[in-house]
Structures are given as C-alpha cells and as structure tokens.
Amino acid sequence: MDKDRIAGAAKELKGSVKETVGKLVGDAKLQTDGAADKVEGKIQNAIGGLKDAVKK
C-alpha cells in the first residue's frame, strides 16, 4: 500500500471529525475546513491507488 493512500485515509478521517465537531458546536468554518480535508484526503487516496496500480 502506497504511503499516499495511508495519509489520504488519515486526512479523510481528520476531516470527518472536524466536520462533525463543527456541526455540533455550530462552527461553520470548522465544518467547511473538515469538508475540505475530506476532499483532499480522497484525492490523495486516489493518487496512492494509481501509484499502487502502476507498481503491479
């Protein structure tokens, strides 16, 4: 598994937590930051998947 996939999954998880906390406390900026982190994580995870596919 490529390191980008691991980092991407971690960023997605962090984004989910930030987004949830933002919703709970009513902090729109935290919620938006969390959503952005989730998207970045998904992209990074996809890049890692492509790298894995190329290695095979």
PDBQT receptor file of N, H, CA, C and O in Angstrom, charges set to zero:
ATOM      1  N   MET A   1       0.844  -1.176   0.000  1.00  0.00    +0.000 N 
ATOM      2  CA  MET A   1       0.000   0.000   0.000  1.00  0.00    +0.000 C 
ATOM      3  C   MET A   1       0.890   1.240   0.000  1.00  0.00    +0.000 C 
ATOM      4  O   MET A   1       1.841   1.339   0.775  1.00  0.00    +0.000 OA
ATOM      5  N   ASP A   2       0.574   2.153  -0.856  1.00  0.00    +0.000 N 
ATOM      6  H   ASP A   2      -0.199   2.072  -1.486  1.00  0.00    +0.000 HD
ATOM      7  CA  ASP A   2       1.357   3.376  -1.004  1.00  0.00    +0.000 C 
ATOM      8  C   ASP A   2       1.131   4.314   0.188  1.00  0.00    +0.000 C 
ATOM      9  O   ASP A   2       0.050   4.346   0.776  1.00  0.00    +0.000 OA
ATOM     10  N   LYS A   3       2.168   5.067   0.526  1.00  0.00    +0.000 N 
ATOM     11  H   LYS A   3       3.046   5.041   0.049  1.00  0.00    +0.000 HD
ATOM     12  CA  LYS A   3       2.067   5.990   1.675  1.00  0.00    +0.000 C 
ATOM     13  C   LYS A   3       1.017   7.071   1.439  1.00  0.00    +0.000 C 
ATOM     14  O   LYS A   3       0.456   7.595   2.402  1.00  0.00    +0.000 OA
ATOM     15  N   ASP A   4       0.735   7.418   0.178  1.00  0.00    +0.000 N 
ATOM     16  H   ASP A   4       1.191   6.992  -0.604  1.00  0.00    +0.000 HD
ATOM     17  CA  ASP A   4      -0.304   8.400  -0.120  1.00  0.00    +0.000 C 
ATOM     18  C   ASP A   4      -1.689   7.876   0.260  1.00  0.00    +0.000 C 
ATOM     19  O   ASP A   4      -2.555   8.645   0.676  1.00  0.00    +0.000 OA
ATOM     20  N   ARG A   5      -1.891   6.583   0.117  1.00  0.00    +0.000 N 
ATOM     21  H   ARG A   5      -1.188   5.958  -0.221  1.00  0.00    +0.000 HD
ATOM     22  CA  ARG A   5      -3.187   6.008   0.494  1.00  0.00    +0.000 C 
ATOM     23  C   ARG A   5      -3.389   6.089   1.996  1.00  0.00    +0.000 C 
ATOM     24  O   ARG A   5      -4.489   6.384   2.463  1.00  0.00    +0.000 OA
ATOM     25  N   ILE A   6      -2.339   5.830   2.747  1.00  0.00    +0.000 N 
ATOM     26  H   ILE A   6      -1.445   5.591   2.367  1.00  0.00    +0.000 HD
ATOM     27  CA  ILE A   6      -2.427   5.891   4.208  1.00  0.00    +0.000 C 
ATOM     28  C   ILE A   6      -2.656   7.327   4.666  1.00  0.00    +0.000 C 
ATOM     29  O   ILE A   6      -3.531   7.591   5.490  1.00  0.00    +0.000 OA
ATOM     30  N   ALA A   7      -1.867   8.249   4.128  1.00  0.00    +0.000 N 
ATOM     31  H   ALA A   7      -1.157   8.034   3.458  1.00  0.00    +0.000 HD
ATOM     32  CA  ALA A   7      -2.004   9.654   4.501  1.00  0.00    +0.000 C 
ATOM     33  C   ALA A   7      -3.372  10.194   4.075  1.00  0.00    +0.000 C 
ATOM     34  O   ALA A   7      -3.985  10.981   4.797  1.00  0.00    +0.000 OA
ATOM     35  N   GLY A   8      -3.841   9.776   2.921  1.00  0.00    +0.000 N 
ATOM     36  H   GLY A   8      -3.344   9.136   2.335  1.00  0.00    +0.000 HD
ATOM     37  CA  GLY A   8      -5.146  10.224   2.438  1.00  0.00    +0.000 C 
ATOM     38  C   GLY A   8      -6.272   9.735   3.329  1.00  0.00    +0.000 C 
ATOM     39  O   GLY A   8      -7.200  10.484   3.634  1.00  0.00    +0.000 OA
ATOM     40  N   ALA A   9      -6.193   8.483   3.745  1.00  0.00    +0.000 N 
ATOM     41  H   ALA A   9      -5.439   7.875   3.497  1.00  0.00    +0.000 HD
ATOM     42  CA  ALA A   9      -7.219   7.943   4.634  1.00  0.00    +0.000 C 
ATOM     43  C   ALA A   9      -7.208   8.668   5.978  1.00  0.00    +0.000 C 
ATOM     44  O   ALA A   9      -8.263   8.933   6.556  1.00  0.00    +0.000 OA
ATOM     45  N   ALA A  10      -6.024   8.985   6.467  1.00  0.00    +0.000 N 
ATOM     46  H   ALA A  10      -5.167   8.770   5.998  1.00  0.00    +0.000 HD
ATOM     47  CA  ALA A  10      -5.911   9.710   7.735  1.00  0.00    +0.000 C 
ATOM     48  C   ALA A  10      -6.495  11.112   7.604  1.00  0.00    +0.000 C 
ATOM     49  O   ALA A  10      -7.167  11.598   8.514  1.00  0.00    +0.000 OA
ATOM     50  N   LYS A  11      -6.238  11.760   6.473  1.00  0.00    +0.000 N 
ATOM     51  H   LYS A  11      -5.692  11.366   5.733  1.00  0.00    +0.000 HD
ATOM     52  CA  LYS A  11      -6.760  13.115   6.254  1.00  0.00    +0.000 C 
ATOM     53  C   LYS A  11      -8.283  13.086   6.123  1.00  0.00    +0.000 C 
ATOM     54  O   LYS A  11      -8.968  13.990   6.600  1.00  0.00    +0.000 OA
ATOM     55  N   GLU A  12      -8.810  12.046   5.475  1.00  0.00    +0.000 N 
ATOM     56  H   GLU A  12      -8.253  11.311   5.088  1.00  0.00    +0.000 HD
ATOM     57  CA  GLU A  12     -10.263  11.902   5.369  1.00  0.00    +0.000 C 
ATOM     58  C   GLU A  12     -10.892  11.757   6.752  1.00  0.00    +0.000 C 
ATOM     59  O   GLU A  12     -11.915  12.375   7.047  1.00  0.00    +0.000 OA
ATOM     60  N   LEU A  13     -10.272  10.937   7.593  1.00  0.00    +0.000 N 
ATOM     61  H   LEU A  13      -9.441  10.435   7.354  1.00  0.00    +0.000 HD
ATOM     62  CA  LEU A  13     -10.782  10.729   8.945  1.00  0.00    +0.000 C 
ATOM     63  C   LEU A  13     -10.733  12.024   9.747  1.00  0.00    +0.000 C 
ATOM     64  O   LEU A  13     -11.694  12.376  10.432  1.00  0.00    +0.000 OA
ATOM     65  N   LYS A  14      -9.615  12.727   9.657  1.00  0.00    +0.000 N 
ATOM     66  H   LYS A  14      -8.834  12.440   9.101  1.00  0.00    +0.000 HD
ATOM     67  CA  LYS A  14      -9.478  14.007  10.359  1.00  0.00    +0.000 C 
ATOM     68  C   LYS A  14     -10.545  14.991   9.879  1.00  0.00    +0.000 C 
ATOM     69  O   LYS A  14     -11.132  15.718  10.681  1.00  0.00    +0.000 OA
ATOM     70  N   GLY A  15     -10.790  15.010   8.583  1.00  0.00    +0.000 N 
ATOM     71  H   GLY A  15     -10.313  14.419   7.932  1.00  0.00    +0.000 HD
ATOM     72  CA  GLY A  15     -11.798  15.896   8.021  1.00  0.00    +0.000 C 
ATOM     73  C   GLY A  15     -13.194  15.554   8.516  1.00  0.00    +0.000 C 
ATOM     74  O   GLY A  15     -13.995  16.444   8.803  1.00  0.00    +0.000 OA
ATOM     75  N   SER A  16     -13.481  14.271   8.613  1.00  0.00    +0.000 N 
ATOM     76  H   SER A  16     -12.831  13.548   8.379  1.00  0.00    +0.000 HD
ATOM     77  CA  SER A  16     -14.790  13.846   9.115  1.00  0.00    +0.000 C 
ATOM     78  C   SER A  16     -14.993  14.294  10.554  1.00  0.00    +0.000 C 
ATOM     79  O   SER A  16     -16.071  14.761  10.922  1.00  0.00    +0.000 OA
ATOM     80  N   VAL A  17     -13.957  14.151  11.360  1.00  0.00    +0.000 N 
ATOM     81  H   VAL A  17     -13.081  13.772  11.061  1.00  0.00    +0.000 HD
ATOM     82  CA  VAL A  17     -14.050  14.562  12.757  1.00  0.00    +0.000 C 
ATOM     83  C   VAL A  17     -14.259  16.068  12.855  1.00  0.00    +0.000 C 
ATOM     84  O   VAL A  17     -15.123  16.533  13.598  1.00  0.00    +0.000 OA
ATOM     85  N   LYS A  18     -13.462  16.831  12.097  1.00  0.00    +0.000 N 
ATOM     86  H   LYS A  18     -12.760  16.452  11.493  1.00  0.00    +0.000 HD
ATOM     87  CA  LYS A  18     -13.598  18.295  12.127  1.00  0.00    +0.000 C 
ATOM     88  C   LYS A  18     -14.989  18.727  11.664  1.00  0.00    +0.000 C 
ATOM     89  O   LYS A  18     -15.590  19.628  12.249  1.00  0.00    +0.000 OA
ATOM     90  N   GLU A  19     -15.491  18.090  10.624  1.00  0.00    +0.000 N 
ATOM     91  H   GLU A  19     -15.003  17.358  10.149  1.00  0.00    +0.000 HD
ATOM     92  CA  GLU A  19     -16.802  18.438  10.096  1.00  0.00    +0.000 C 
ATOM     93  C   GLU A  19     -17.893  18.142  11.129  1.00  0.00    +0.000 C 
ATOM     94  O   GLU A  19     -18.796  18.956  11.324  1.00  0.00    +0.000 OA
ATOM     95  N   THR A  20     -17.817  16.992  11.784  1.00  0.00    +0.000 N 
ATOM     96  H   THR A  20     -17.084  16.331  11.626  1.00  0.00    +0.000 HD
ATOM     97  CA  THR A  20     -18.799  16.616  12.793  1.00  0.00    +0.000 C 
ATOM     98  C   THR A  20     -18.762  17.561  13.985  1.00  0.00    +0.000 C 
ATOM     99  O   THR A  20     -19.806  17.997  14.470  1.00  0.00    +0.000 OA
ATOM    100  N   VAL A  21     -17.560  17.876  14.457  1.00  0.00    +0.000 N 
ATOM    101  H   VAL A  21     -16.712  17.521  14.063  1.00  0.00    +0.000 HD
ATOM    102  CA  VAL A  21     -17.422  18.787  15.590  1.00  0.00    +0.000 C 
ATOM    103  C   VAL A  21     -17.953  20.171  15.200  1.00  0.00    +0.000 C 
ATOM    104  O   VAL A  21     -18.618  20.832  15.997  1.00  0.00    +0.000 OA
ATOM    105  N   GLY A  22     -17.664  20.593  13.999  1.00  0.00    +0.000 N 
ATOM    106  H   GLY A  22     -17.124  20.055  13.351  1.00  0.00    +0.000 HD
ATOM    107  CA  GLY A  22     -18.166  21.873  13.515  1.00  0.00    +0.000 C 
ATOM    108  C   GLY A  22     -19.687  21.929  13.511  1.00  0.00    +0.000 C 
ATOM    109  O   GLY A  22     -20.280  22.946  13.872  1.00  0.00    +0.000 OA
ATOM    110  N   LYS A  23     -20.316  20.826  13.100  1.00  0.00    +0.000 N 
ATOM    111  H   LYS A  23     -19.834  20.001  12.807  1.00  0.00    +0.000 HD
ATOM    112  CA  LYS A  23     -21.778  20.769  13.113  1.00  0.00    +0.000 C 
ATOM    113  C   LYS A  23     -22.309  20.821  14.545  1.00  0.00    +0.000 C 
ATOM    114  O   LYS A  23     -23.285  21.513  14.834  1.00  0.00    +0.000 OA
ATOM    115  N   LEU A  24     -21.651  20.077  15.433  1.00  0.00    +0.000 N 
ATOM    116  H   LEU A  24     -20.859  19.515  15.198  1.00  0.00    +0.000 HD
ATOM    117  CA  LEU A  24     -22.125  20.009  16.818  1.00  0.00    +0.000 C 
ATOM    118  C   LEU A  24     -22.039  21.349  17.541  1.00  0.00    +0.000 C 
ATOM    119  O   LEU A  24     -22.946  21.712  18.290  1.00  0.00    +0.000 OA
ATOM    120  N   VAL A  25     -20.955  22.080  17.318  1.00  0.00    +0.000 N 
ATOM    121  H   VAL A  25     -20.218  21.785  16.710  1.00  0.00    +0.000 HD
ATOM    122  CA  VAL A  25     -20.767  23.343  18.033  1.00  0.00    +0.000 C 
ATOM    123  C   VAL A  25     -21.262  24.549  17.236  1.00  0.00    +0.000 C 
ATOM    124  O   VAL A  25     -21.233  25.678  17.725  1.00  0.00    +0.000 OA
ATOM    125  N   GLY A  26     -21.712  24.305  16.015  1.00  0.00    +0.000 N 
ATOM    126  H   GLY A  26     -21.735  23.388  15.618  1.00  0.00    +0.000 HD
ATOM    127  CA  GLY A  26     -22.236  25.394  15.200  1.00  0.00    +0.000 C 
ATOM    128  C   GLY A  26     -21.157  26.288  14.612  1.00  0.00    +0.000 C 
ATOM    129  O   GLY A  26     -21.388  27.474  14.374  1.00  0.00    +0.000 OA
ATOM    130  N   ASP A  27     -19.984  25.725  14.378  1.00  0.00    +0.000 N 
ATOM    131  H   ASP A  27     -19.797  24.762  14.571  1.00  0.00    +0.000 HD
ATOM    132  CA  ASP A  27     -18.859  26.475  13.813  1.00  0.00    +0.000 C 
ATOM    133  C   ASP A  27     -18.776  26.181  12.317  1.00  0.00    +0.000 C 
ATOM    134  O   ASP A  27     -18.279  25.130  11.914  1.00  0.00    +0.000 OA
ATOM    135  N   ALA A  28     -19.261  27.104  11.504  1.00  0.00    +0.000 N 
ATOM    136  H   ALA A  28     -19.665  27.958  11.832  1.00  0.00    +0.000 HD
ATOM    137  CA  ALA A  28     -19.310  26.895  10.056  1.00  0.00    +0.000 C 
ATOM    138  C   ALA A  28     -17.916  26.773   9.447  1.00  0.00    +0.000 C 
ATOM    139  O   ALA A  28     -17.714  25.996   8.514  1.00  0.00    +0.000 OA
ATOM    140  N   LYS A  29     -16.946  27.541   9.971  1.00  0.00    +0.000 N 
ATOM    141  H   LYS A  29     -17.111  28.173  10.729  1.00  0.00    +0.000 HD
ATOM    142  CA  LYS A  29     -15.588  27.479   9.423  1.00  0.00    +0.000 C 
ATOM    143  C   LYS A  29     -14.968  26.107   9.676  1.00  0.00    +0.000 C 
ATOM    144  O   LYS A  29     -14.348  25.533   8.781  1.00  0.00    +0.000 OA
ATOM    145  N   LEU A  30     -15.130  25.584  10.877  1.00  0.00    +0.000 N 
ATOM    146  H   LEU A  30     -15.634  26.050  11.604  1.00  0.00    +0.000 HD
ATOM    147  CA  LEU A  30     -14.588  24.263  11.206  1.00  0.00    +0.000 C 
ATOM    148  C   LEU A  30     -15.251  23.194  10.351  1.00  0.00    +0.000 C 
ATOM    149  O   LEU A  30     -14.595  22.259   9.892  1.00  0.00    +0.000 OA
ATOM    150  N   GLN A  31     -16.535  23.333  10.143  1.00  0.00    +0.000 N 
ATOM    151  H   GLN A  31     -17.068  24.093  10.516  1.00  0.00    +0.000 HD
ATOM    152  CA  GLN A  31     -17.280  22.395   9.310  1.00  0.00    +0.000 C 
ATOM    153  C   GLN A  31     -16.770  22.432   7.870  1.00  0.00    +0.000 C 
ATOM    154  O   GLN A  31     -16.585  21.385   7.250  1.00  0.00    +0.000 OA
ATOM    155  N   THR A  32     -16.547  23.619   7.345  1.00  0.00    +0.000 N 
ATOM    156  H   THR A  32     -16.698  24.469   7.849  1.00  0.00    +0.000 HD
ATOM    157  CA  THR A  32     -16.047  23.780   5.981  1.00  0.00    +0.000 C 
ATOM    158  C   THR A  32     -14.619  23.252   5.856  1.00  0.00    +0.000 C 
ATOM    159  O   THR A  32     -14.284  22.589   4.874  1.00  0.00    +0.000 OA
ATOM    160  N   ASP A  33     -13.779  23.546   6.848  1.00  0.00    +0.000 N 
ATOM    161  H   ASP A  33     -14.051  24.085   7.645  1.00  0.00    +0.000 HD
ATOM    162  CA  ASP A  33     -12.404  23.027   6.841  1.00  0.00    +0.000 C 
ATOM    163  C   ASP A  33     -12.408  21.506   6.844  1.00  0.00    +0.000 C 
ATOM    164  O   ASP A  33     -11.606  20.878   6.152  1.00  0.00    +0.000 OA
ATOM    165  N   GLY A  34     -13.301  20.919   7.614  1.00  0.00    +0.000 N 
ATOM    166  H   GLY A  34     -13.952  21.429   8.176  1.00  0.00    +0.000 HD
ATOM    167  CA  GLY A  34     -13.401  19.462   7.669  1.00  0.00    +0.000 C 
ATOM    168  C   GLY A  34     -13.801  18.868   6.333  1.00  0.00    +0.000 C 
ATOM    169  O   GLY A  34     -13.249  17.857   5.901  1.00  0.00    +0.000 OA
ATOM    170  N   ALA A  35     -14.764  19.501   5.684  1.00  0.00    +0.000 N 
ATOM    171  H   ALA A  35     -15.213  20.322   6.036  1.00  0.00    +0.000 HD
ATOM    172  CA  ALA A  35     -15.200  19.021   4.371  1.00  0.00    +0.000 C 
ATOM    173  C   ALA A  35     -14.058  19.125   3.356  1.00  0.00    +0.000 C 
ATOM    174  O   ALA A  35     -13.878  18.237   2.523  1.00  0.00    +0.000 OA
ATOM    175  N   ALA A  36     -13.295  20.210   3.432  1.00  0.00    +0.000 N 
ATOM    176  H   ALA A  36     -13.442  20.931   4.109  1.00  0.00    +0.000 HD
ATOM    177  CA  ALA A  36     -12.158  20.382   2.517  1.00  0.00    +0.000 C 
ATOM    178  C   ALA A  36     -11.095  19.319   2.779  1.00  0.00    +0.000 C 
ATOM    179  O   ALA A  36     -10.521  18.775   1.835  1.00  0.00    +0.000 OA
ATOM    180  N   ASP A  37     -10.828  19.019   4.045  1.00  0.00    +0.000 N 
ATOM    181  H   ASP A  37     -11.295  19.462   4.811  1.00  0.00    +0.000 HD
ATOM    182  CA  ASP A  37      -9.848  17.987   4.380  1.00  0.00    +0.000 C 
ATOM    183  C   ASP A  37     -10.301  16.625   3.849  1.00  0.00    +0.000 C 
ATOM    184  O   ASP A  37      -9.483  15.839   3.372  1.00  0.00    +0.000 OA
ATOM    185  N   LYS A  38     -11.600  16.352   3.934  1.00  0.00    +0.000 N 
ATOM    186  H   LYS A  38     -12.264  16.991   4.322  1.00  0.00    +0.000 HD
ATOM    187  CA  LYS A  38     -12.116  15.083   3.417  1.00  0.00    +0.000 C 
ATOM    188  C   LYS A  38     -11.869  14.963   1.919  1.00  0.00    +0.000 C 
ATOM    189  O   LYS A  38     -11.459  13.908   1.434  1.00  0.00    +0.000 OA
ATOM    190  N   VAL A  39     -12.121  16.043   1.190  1.00  0.00    +0.000 N 
ATOM    191  H   VAL A  39     -12.454  16.899   1.584  1.00  0.00    +0.000 HD
ATOM    192  CA  VAL A  39     -11.912  16.022  -0.261  1.00  0.00    +0.000 C 
ATOM    193  C   VAL A  39     -10.430  15.829  -0.581  1.00  0.00    +0.000 C 
ATOM    194  O   VAL A  39     -10.077  15.031  -1.449  1.00  0.00    +0.000 OA
ATOM    195  N   GLU A  40      -9.563  16.565   0.125  1.00  0.00    +0.000 N 
ATOM    196  H   GLU A  40      -9.850  17.213   0.830  1.00  0.00    +0.000 HD
ATOM    197  CA  GLU A  40      -8.118  16.409  -0.086  1.00  0.00    +0.000 C 
ATOM    198  C   GLU A  40      -7.686  14.977   0.196  1.00  0.00    +0.000 C 
ATOM    199  O   GLU A  40      -6.877  14.413  -0.540  1.00  0.00    +0.000 OA
ATOM    200  N   GLY A  41      -8.222  14.395   1.250  1.00  0.00    +0.000 N 
ATOM    201  H   GLY A  41      -8.880  14.854   1.848  1.00  0.00    +0.000 HD
ATOM    202  CA  GLY A  41      -7.882  13.019   1.604  1.00  0.00    +0.000 C 
ATOM    203  C   GLY A  41      -8.321  12.034   0.541  1.00  0.00    +0.000 C 
ATOM    204  O   GLY A  41      -7.593  11.094   0.220  1.00  0.00    +0.000 OA
ATOM    205  N   LYS A  42      -9.504  12.242  -0.005  1.00  0.00    +0.000 N 
ATOM    206  H   LYS A  42     -10.095  13.005   0.255  1.00  0.00    +0.000 HD
ATOM    207  CA  LYS A  42      -9.996  11.346  -1.057  1.00  0.00    +0.000 C 
ATOM    208  C   LYS A  42      -9.112  11.429  -2.299  1.00  0.00    +0.000 C 
ATOM    209  O   LYS A  42      -8.816  10.414  -2.929  1.00  0.00    +0.000 OA
ATOM    210  N   ILE A  43      -8.700  12.633  -2.639  1.00  0.00    +0.000 N 
ATOM    211  H   ILE A  43      -8.940  13.458  -2.127  1.00  0.00    +0.000 HD
ATOM    212  CA  ILE A  43      -7.829  12.813  -3.805  1.00  0.00    +0.000 C 
ATOM    213  C   ILE A  43      -6.485  12.145  -3.566  1.00  0.00    +0.000 C 
ATOM    214  O   ILE A  43      -5.979  11.433  -4.433  1.00  0.00    +0.000 OA
ATOM    215  N   GLN A  44      -5.904  12.373  -2.389  1.00  0.00    +0.000 N 
ATOM    216  H   GLN A  44      -6.315  12.951  -1.684  1.00  0.00    +0.000 HD
ATOM    217  CA  GLN A  44      -4.609  11.778  -2.073  1.00  0.00    +0.000 C 
ATOM    218  C   GLN A  44      -4.704  10.253  -2.055  1.00  0.00    +0.000 C 
ATOM    219  O   GLN A  44      -3.792   9.562  -2.510  1.00  0.00    +0.000 OA
ATOM    220  N   ASN A  45      -5.804   9.738  -1.530  1.00  0.00    +0.000 N 
ATOM    221  H   ASN A  45      -6.545  10.299  -1.160  1.00  0.00    +0.000 HD
ATOM    222  CA  ASN A  45      -6.005   8.291  -1.505  1.00  0.00    +0.000 C 
ATOM    223  C   ASN A  45      -6.103   7.740  -2.926  1.00  0.00    +0.000 C 
ATOM    224  O   ASN A  45      -5.557   6.676  -3.216  1.00  0.00    +0.000 OA
ATOM    225  N   ALA A  46      -6.787   8.452  -3.805  1.00  0.00    +0.000 N 
ATOM    226  H   ALA A  46      -7.231   9.317  -3.570  1.00  0.00    +0.000 HD
ATOM    227  CA  ALA A  46      -6.913   8.021  -5.198  1.00  0.00    +0.000 C 
ATOM    228  C   ALA A  46      -5.559   8.028  -5.899  1.00  0.00    +0.000 C 
ATOM    229  O   ALA A  46      -5.255   7.123  -6.676  1.00  0.00    +0.000 OA
ATOM    230  N   ILE A  47      -4.755   9.037  -5.629  1.00  0.00    +0.000 N 
ATOM    231  H   ILE A  47      -5.002   9.772  -4.998  1.00  0.00    +0.000 HD
ATOM    232  CA  ILE A  47      -3.409   9.100  -6.205  1.00  0.00    +0.000 C 
ATOM    233  C   ILE A  47      -2.587   7.901  -5.747  1.00  0.00    +0.000 C 
ATOM    234  O   ILE A  47      -1.871   7.286  -6.537  1.00  0.00    +0.000 OA
ATOM    235  N   GLY A  48      -2.699   7.579  -4.466  1.00  0.00    +0.000 N 
ATOM    236  H   GLY A  48      -3.280   8.078  -3.824  1.00  0.00    +0.000 HD
ATOM    237  CA  GLY A  48      -2.000   6.410  -3.946  1.00  0.00    +0.000 C 
ATOM    238  C   GLY A  48      -2.464   5.129  -4.608  1.00  0.00    +0.000 C 
ATOM    239  O   GLY A  48      -1.661   4.232  -4.864  1.00  0.00    +0.000 OA
ATOM    240  N   GLY A  49      -3.756   5.036  -4.886  1.00  0.00    +0.000 N 
ATOM    241  H   GLY A  49      -4.409   5.764  -4.678  1.00  0.00    +0.000 HD
ATOM    242  CA  GLY A  49      -4.291   3.862  -5.579  1.00  0.00    +0.000 C 
ATOM    243  C   GLY A  49      -3.732   3.740  -6.981  1.00  0.00    +0.000 C 
ATOM    244  O   GLY A  49      -3.432   2.638  -7.440  1.00  0.00    +0.000 OA
ATOM    245  N   LEU A  50      -3.590   4.867  -7.664  1.00  0.00    +0.000 N 
ATOM    246  H   LEU A  50      -3.834   5.762  -7.291  1.00  0.00    +0.000 HD
ATOM    247  CA  LEU A  50      -2.999   4.848  -9.003  1.00  0.00    +0.000 C 
ATOM    248  C   LEU A  50      -1.542   4.410  -8.953  1.00  0.00    +0.000 C 
ATOM    249  O   LEU A  50      -1.082   3.644  -9.800  1.00  0.00    +0.000 OA
ATOM    250  N   LYS A  51      -0.825   4.902  -7.954  1.00  0.00    +0.000 N 
ATOM    251  H   LYS A  51      -1.199   5.524  -7.266  1.00  0.00    +0.000 HD
ATOM    252  CA  LYS A  51       0.574   4.503  -7.800  1.00  0.00    +0.000 C 
ATOM    253  C   LYS A  51       0.693   3.005  -7.547  1.00  0.00    +0.000 C 
ATOM    254  O   LYS A  51       1.587   2.346  -8.077  1.00  0.00    +0.000 OA
ATOM    255  N   ASP A  52      -0.219   2.469  -6.729  1.00  0.00    +0.000 N 
ATOM    256  H   ASP A  52      -0.946   3.004  -6.298  1.00  0.00    +0.000 HD
ATOM    257  CA  ASP A  52      -0.220   1.029  -6.467  1.00  0.00    +0.000 C 
ATOM    258  C   ASP A  52      -0.480   0.254  -7.751  1.00  0.00    +0.000 C 
ATOM    259  O   ASP A  52       0.162  -0.763  -8.009  1.00  0.00    +0.000 OA
ATOM    260  N   ALA A  53      -1.422   0.736  -8.556  1.00  0.00    +0.000 N 
ATOM    261  H   ALA A  53      -1.944   1.563  -8.347  1.00  0.00    +0.000 HD
ATOM    262  CA  ALA A  53      -1.767   0.050  -9.794  1.00  0.00    +0.000 C 
ATOM    263  C   ALA A  53      -0.587   0.070 -10.776  1.00  0.00    +0.000 C 
ATOM    264  O   ALA A  53      -0.366  -0.896 -11.506  1.00  0.00    +0.000 OA
ATOM    265  N   VAL A  54       0.163   1.169 -10.786  1.00  0.00    +0.000 N 
ATOM    266  H   VAL A  54      -0.017   1.953 -10.193  1.00  0.00    +0.000 HD
ATOM    267  CA  VAL A  54       1.309   1.268 -11.696  1.00  0.00    +0.000 C 
ATOM    268  C   VAL A  54       2.431   0.316 -11.268  1.00  0.00    +0.000 C 
ATOM    269  O   VAL A  54       3.136  -0.235 -12.113  1.00  0.00    +0.000 OA
ATOM    270  N   LYS A  55       2.590   0.128  -9.973  1.00  0.00    +0.000 N 
ATOM    271  H   LYS A  55       2.017   0.576  -9.287  1.00  0.00    +0.000 HD
ATOM    272  CA  LYS A  55       3.643  -0.749  -9.460  1.00  0.00    +0.000 C 
ATOM    273  C   LYS A  55       3.441  -2.207  -9.832  1.00  0.00    +0.000 C 
ATOM    274  O   LYS A  55       4.404  -2.968  -9.932  1.00  0.00    +0.000 OA
ATOM    275  N   LYS A  56       2.185  -2.598 -10.038  1.00  0.00    +0.000 N 
ATOM    276  H   LYS A  56       1.403  -1.980  -9.957  1.00  0.00    +0.000 HD
ATOM    277  CA  LYS A  56       1.884  -4.010 -10.335  1.00  0.00    +0.000 C 
ATOM    278  C   LYS A  56       2.218  -4.364 -11.700  1.00  0.00    +0.000 C 
ATOM    279  O   LYS A  56       2.026  -5.510 -12.106  1.00  0.00    +0.000 OA
TER     280      LYS A  56
